[in-house]
């Protein structure tokens, strides 16, 4: 369970950073946030407990992101661009849910006594 909390916390941190810095674009009628894979991988590689591709695969298995077939990315048409680009497509509903979960988990952990 602890590794799932770590994965959720990292997911929320990466997505929040990308949204705050406008590193991607809202697509699919506001349901998804598309970010270049290289951008996401750069942040995922900072916490080196696993490879970035392995983390993306886990996110896809948990349906936190969408991908085409075996890919962890989806071909996305971006307005102003005549081609489709492969992007990590983040489910914004999942992001909002996990953000609430990680915030409540963090505040509950702050209230627990620490063993010394």
TIDODO-274601 format. One record per residue (C-alpha): residue number from 1; chain; residue in one letter; x, y, z. Coordinates in nm, 2 decimals, padded with zeros to 4 digits. Layout:
# residues N
ATOM     n   chain   res     east    north       up
ATOM   NUM       A     A        X        Y        Z
...
***
This chain:
# residues 116
ATOM     n   chain   res     east    north       up
ATOM     1       A     X    00.00    00.00    00.00
ATOM     2       A     X    00.29    00.24    00.08
ATOM     3       A     X    00.43    00.21   -00.28
ATOM     4       A     X    00.08    00.30   -00.42
ATOM     5       A     X    00.08    00.61   -00.19
ATOM     6       A     X    00.43    00.70   -00.32
ATOM     7       A     X    00.32    00.65   -00.68
ATOM     8       A     X    00.01    00.87   -00.62
ATOM     9       A     X    00.21    01.14   -00.45
ATOM    10       A     X    00.46    01.15   -00.73
ATOM    11       A     X    00.18    01.15   -01.00
ATOM    12       A     X    00.01    01.45   -00.83
ATOM    13       A     X    00.35    01.64   -00.79
ATOM    14       A     X    00.45    01.59   -01.15
ATOM    15       A     X    00.10    01.68   -01.29
ATOM    16       A     X    00.07    01.98   -01.06
ATOM    17       A     X    00.41    02.11   -01.17
ATOM    18       A     X    00.32    02.06   -01.54
ATOM    19       A     X   -00.02    02.23   -01.50
ATOM    20       A     X    00.13    02.52   -01.29
ATOM    21       A     X    00.40    02.58   -01.55
ATOM    22       A     X    00.17    02.53   -01.85
ATOM    23       A     X    00.39    02.26   -01.99
ATOM    24       A     X    00.10    02.08   -02.16
ATOM    25       A     X   -00.24    02.15   -02.30
ATOM    26       A     X   -00.60    02.06   -02.21
ATOM    27       A     X   -00.75    01.82   -02.47
ATOM    28       A     X   -01.05    01.60   -02.51
ATOM    29       A     X   -01.31    01.86   -02.41
ATOM    30       A     X   -01.12    01.94   -02.08
ATOM    31       A     X   -01.10    01.58   -01.96
ATOM    32       A     X   -00.73    01.52   -02.03
ATOM    33       A     X   -00.41    01.71   -02.00
ATOM    34       A     X   -00.15    01.63   -02.27
ATOM    35       A     X    00.22    01.67   -02.19
ATOM    36       A     X    00.52    01.57   -02.40
ATOM    37       A     X    00.66    01.24   -02.27
ATOM    38       A     X    01.02    01.38   -02.25
ATOM    39       A     X    00.89    01.65   -02.00
ATOM    40       A     X    00.72    01.39   -01.78
ATOM    41       A     X    01.02    01.16   -01.79
ATOM    42       A     X    01.25    01.43   -01.69
ATOM    43       A     X    01.06    01.48   -01.36
ATOM    44       A     X    01.00    01.10   -01.31
ATOM    45       A     X    01.38    01.04   -01.33
ATOM    46       A     X    01.45    01.27   -01.04
ATOM    47       A     X    01.30    01.01   -00.80
ATOM    48       A     X    01.51    00.72   -00.91
ATOM    49       A     X    01.34    00.43   -00.73
ATOM    50       A     X    01.23    00.30   -01.07
ATOM    51       A     X    01.27    00.39   -01.44
ATOM    52       A     X    01.04    00.66   -01.58
ATOM    53       A     X    00.89    00.41   -01.84
ATOM    54       A     X    00.81    00.17   -01.56
ATOM    55       A     X    00.63    00.44   -01.37
ATOM    56       A     X    00.44    00.54   -01.68
ATOM    57       A     X    00.34    00.18   -01.74
ATOM    58       A     X    00.21    00.16   -01.38
ATOM    59       A     X    00.01    00.48   -01.43
ATOM    60       A     X   -00.14    00.34   -01.75
ATOM    61       A     X   -00.23    00.01   -01.58
ATOM    62       A     X   -00.40    00.21   -01.30
ATOM    63       A     X   -00.58    00.42   -01.57
ATOM    64       A     X   -00.43    00.74   -01.45
ATOM    65       A     X   -00.31    00.81   -01.81
ATOM    66       A     X   -00.43    00.70   -02.15
ATOM    67       A     X   -00.22    00.53   -02.41
ATOM    68       A     X   -00.26    00.38   -02.76
ATOM    69       A     X   -00.22    00.00   -02.74
ATOM    70       A     X    00.11   -00.09   -02.59
ATOM    71       A     X    00.23    00.27   -02.58
ATOM    72       A     X    00.22    00.49   -02.27
ATOM    73       A     X    00.14    00.78   -02.49
ATOM    74       A     X   -00.15    00.87   -02.72
ATOM    75       A     X   -00.15    01.05   -03.05
ATOM    76       A     X   -00.31    01.39   -02.99
ATOM    77       A     X   -00.42    01.66   -03.23
ATOM    78       A     X   -00.32    01.99   -03.08
ATOM    79       A     X   -00.49    02.31   -03.21
ATOM    80       A     X   -00.25    02.51   -03.43
ATOM    81       A     X   -00.05    02.20   -03.52
ATOM    82       A     X   -00.14    02.01   -03.84
ATOM    83       A     X    00.00    01.68   -03.71
ATOM    84       A     X   -00.08    01.45   -03.43
ATOM    85       A     X    00.19    01.43   -03.16
ATOM    86       A     X    00.26    01.15   -02.91
ATOM    87       A     X    00.18    01.28   -02.57
ATOM    88       A     X    00.13    01.15   -02.21
ATOM    89       A     X   -00.25    01.21   -02.17
ATOM    90       A     X   -00.33    01.26   -01.80
ATOM    91       A     X   -00.69    01.19   -01.68
ATOM    92       A     X   -00.78    01.51   -01.50
ATOM    93       A     X   -01.06    01.35   -01.30
ATOM    94       A     X   -00.81    01.09   -01.16
ATOM    95       A     X   -00.57    01.38   -01.09
ATOM    96       A     X   -00.83    01.57   -00.89
ATOM    97       A     X   -00.92    01.26   -00.69
ATOM    98       A     X   -00.56    01.16   -00.62
ATOM    99       A     X   -00.48    01.52   -00.52
ATOM   100       A     X   -00.75    01.52   -00.26
ATOM   101       A     X   -00.64    01.18   -00.14
ATOM   102       A     X   -00.27    01.28   -00.11
ATOM   103       A     X   -00.36    01.61    00.07
ATOM   104       A     X   -00.58    01.42    00.32
ATOM   105       A     X   -00.32    01.15    00.37
ATOM   106       A     X   -00.05    01.42    00.43
ATOM   107       A     X   -00.26    01.61    00.68
ATOM   108       A     X   -00.35    01.29    00.87
ATOM   109       A     X    00.02    01.18    00.88
ATOM   110       A     X    00.11    01.52    01.03
ATOM   111       A     X   -00.13    01.45    01.32
ATOM   112       A     X    00.02    01.11    01.39
ATOM   113       A     X    00.29    01.09    01.66
ATOM   114       A     X    00.63    01.01    01.53
ATOM   115       A     X    00.83    00.73    01.68
ATOM   116       A     X    01.17    00.84    01.82
***
